Amino acid sequence: MIDAPPLPALTSPIGDGEIALREWRLSDSEQVAAACAEQQIQLWIPVPSPYTLEDAREYIATRERERLEGRELALAITPVTDDGTILGSIGIVRPSLPDRRVEFGYWVASGARGKGVARRALRLLGQWVLKTLAVDRLEVIVAVENEASCAVARAAGFEQEALLRSYIIDRAGLHDAAVFTRFR
């Protein structure tokens, strides 16, 4: 395994006037546990099942280590007022900085779905990544059956580039994956 450089931390939340992206806080644990126990998130995201408060606390507690080890930068999506409400999560997962590319992952809590939260968050983080990291290729890889996530990628300006046959395995089985990309 090649040692990866640390991923940069956010120096302050980034936002667009409606939503903001910020580092996770331990006080977010209950909302993360509730969201990650939802059927839709359980279906598409590889999280423990059942998802417990302890799982959420452990997830949040390991975010800084994952960032420092260059494996993942995970951020909370909140209203721009940051009133303590968690709308979802977005992050850079499996970055390949030597190859100048990053992959994004995201989920949105049930009460915030259908309101453009994931699209806005993906655009925000994509802009930040292009300003902050020496990358040229942004990727979103999702199961083709996850129509909502495919729609988010398209709405955020990503174009479907490829179809990977039998690429994702999860609780429901083996899935083809759509690869969406954006370039510098």
C-alpha positions as CSV (number, residue, x, y, z in Angstrom):
1,M,0.0,0.0,0.0
2,I,1.3,3.4,-1.0
3,D,1.3,6.1,1.7
4,A,-1.2,8.8,0.7
5,P,-0.7,12.4,1.6
6,P,-3.2,13.9,4.1
7,L,-6.3,15.4,2.5
8,P,-6.7,19.1,3.4
9,A,-9.1,20.0,6.2
10,L,-11.7,22.7,5.7
11,T,-10.5,25.9,7.3
12,S,-14.2,27.0,7.6
13,P,-17.5,25.7,6.3
14,I,-18.2,26.2,2.6
15,G,-21.7,27.1,1.5
16,D,-23.9,28.5,-1.3
17,G,-26.4,30.5,0.7
18,E,-28.7,27.6,1.3
19,I,-26.5,24.7,2.5
20,A,-23.1,24.4,4.1
21,L,-20.5,21.7,4.3
22,R,-18.5,21.3,7.5
23,E,-16.5,18.8,9.5
24,W,-18.4,16.2,11.5
25,R,-19.1,16.8,15.2
26,L,-19.7,14.2,17.9
27,S,-23.0,16.0,18.6
28,D,-24.2,14.9,15.1
29,S,-24.2,11.2,16.2
30,E,-27.9,10.8,16.9
31,Q,-28.9,12.3,13.5
32,V,-26.3,10.2,11.7
33,A,-27.5,7.0,13.4
34,A,-31.1,7.8,12.5
35,A,-30.3,8.6,8.9
36,C,-28.0,5.6,8.4
37,A,-30.7,3.3,9.8
38,E,-33.1,4.4,7.0
39,Q,-34.0,1.8,4.4
40,Q,-32.8,3.9,1.4
41,I,-29.4,4.5,2.9
42,Q,-29.1,0.9,4.0
43,L,-29.9,-0.2,0.4
44,W,-27.2,1.8,-1.3
45,I,-24.5,2.7,1.3
46,P,-22.3,0.0,2.8
47,V,-23.1,0.8,6.5
48,P,-23.6,-1.7,9.4
49,S,-27.1,-3.1,9.7
50,P,-28.7,-2.4,12.0
51,Y,-27.0,1.0,12.3
52,T,-26.6,2.1,16.0
53,L,-25.7,5.2,17.9
54,E,-22.3,3.6,18.7
55,D,-21.7,3.1,14.9
56,A,-22.4,6.8,14.3
57,R,-20.0,7.8,17.2
58,E,-17.3,5.5,15.8
59,Y,-17.7,6.9,12.3
60,I,-17.5,10.5,13.4
61,A,-14.5,9.7,15.7
62,T,-12.5,8.2,12.9
63,R,-13.0,11.0,10.3
64,E,-9.9,13.0,11.2
65,R,-7.7,9.9,11.1
66,E,-9.1,8.9,7.7
67,R,-8.4,12.5,6.4
68,L,-4.9,12.5,7.8
69,E,-4.2,9.1,6.2
70,G,-5.4,10.4,2.8
71,R,-8.3,7.9,2.6
72,E,-11.4,10.0,2.9
73,L,-12.7,13.5,3.6
74,A,-16.2,13.2,4.9
75,L,-18.3,16.3,5.6
76,A,-21.7,17.0,7.1
77,I,-24.3,18.8,4.9
78,T,-26.2,21.3,7.0
79,P,-28.5,24.3,6.4
80,V,-26.3,27.4,5.9
81,T,-27.5,28.6,9.3
82,D,-25.9,25.4,10.8
83,D,-28.7,25.1,13.3
84,G,-27.6,21.6,14.2
85,T,-29.7,19.9,11.6
86,I,-27.9,17.3,9.5
87,L,-29.2,17.1,5.9
88,G,-26.8,14.5,4.7
89,S,-23.2,13.6,4.1
90,I,-20.7,14.1,1.3
91,G,-17.1,13.3,0.9
92,I,-14.2,12.4,-1.2
93,V,-13.8,8.6,-1.1
94,R,-10.9,6.5,-2.4
95,P,-8.9,9.5,-3.7
96,S,-6.2,8.8,-6.1
97,L,-4.1,11.9,-6.1
98,P,-1.1,10.5,-8.0
99,D,-3.6,9.8,-10.8
100,R,-5.1,13.3,-10.3
101,R,-8.7,12.0,-9.6
102,V,-11.1,11.8,-6.8
103,E,-14.4,10.0,-6.3
104,F,-17.4,11.4,-4.4
105,G,-19.9,9.7,-2.2
106,Y,-23.0,11.1,-0.6
107,W,-26.3,10.4,1.2
108,V,-29.2,12.6,2.2
109,A,-31.5,12.1,5.2
110,S,-35.1,11.3,4.3
111,G,-36.5,14.7,5.3
112,A,-34.1,16.5,3.0
113,R,-34.5,14.4,-0.1
114,G,-36.0,15.9,-3.3
115,K,-34.8,19.4,-2.4
116,G,-31.6,19.6,-4.3
117,V,-29.4,19.1,-1.3
118,A,-27.1,16.4,-2.8
119,R,-26.8,18.3,-6.1
120,R,-25.8,21.5,-4.3
121,A,-23.4,19.7,-2.0
122,L,-21.8,17.8,-4.9
123,R,-21.3,21.1,-6.8
124,L,-19.9,22.8,-3.7
125,L,-17.4,20.1,-2.9
126,G,-16.4,19.7,-6.5
127,Q,-15.6,23.4,-6.8
128,W,-13.6,23.2,-3.5
129,V,-11.7,20.1,-4.7
130,L,-10.7,21.8,-8.0
131,K,-9.5,24.9,-6.2
132,T,-7.7,23.0,-3.4
133,L,-6.3,19.7,-4.9
134,A,-4.2,19.0,-7.9
135,V,-6.8,16.9,-9.6
136,D,-8.3,16.9,-13.1
137,R,-11.0,14.2,-12.9
138,L,-14.0,14.1,-10.6
139,E,-15.9,10.8,-10.4
140,V,-19.2,9.6,-9.1
141,I,-19.7,5.8,-9.3
142,V,-23.2,4.5,-8.5
143,A,-25.4,1.4,-9.1
144,V,-27.5,2.0,-12.2
145,E,-30.6,1.1,-10.2
146,N,-30.0,4.0,-7.8
147,E,-31.8,6.4,-10.1
148,A,-31.9,9.2,-7.6
149,S,-28.1,9.2,-7.2
150,C,-27.6,9.0,-11.0
151,A,-29.9,12.1,-11.3
152,V,-27.9,14.0,-8.7
153,A,-24.7,13.4,-10.6
154,R,-26.2,14.6,-13.9
155,A,-27.8,17.7,-12.2
156,A,-24.5,18.6,-10.7
157,G,-22.9,18.7,-14.1
158,F,-21.3,15.2,-14.3
159,E,-21.7,13.3,-17.6
160,Q,-22.1,9.5,-17.7
161,E,-18.9,8.2,-19.2
162,A,-19.1,4.4,-18.7
163,L,-21.0,1.4,-17.5
164,L,-19.1,-1.1,-15.4
165,R,-20.7,-4.5,-15.5
166,S,-21.1,-6.4,-12.2
167,Y,-19.0,-3.7,-10.4
168,I,-20.8,-3.1,-7.1
169,I,-21.8,-5.8,-4.7
170,D,-24.0,-5.0,-1.7
171,R,-26.8,-6.5,0.4
172,A,-29.1,-6.8,-2.6
173,G,-26.5,-8.5,-4.8
174,L,-24.3,-7.6,-7.8
175,H,-25.0,-4.4,-9.8
176,D,-23.8,-2.6,-12.9
177,A,-22.3,0.8,-12.1
178,A,-22.6,4.0,-13.9
179,V,-19.5,6.2,-14.0
180,F,-20.2,9.9,-14.0
181,T,-17.3,12.4,-14.6
182,R,-16.4,16.0,-14.6
183,F,-13.1,17.5,-15.6
184,R,-11.1,20.6,-14.7
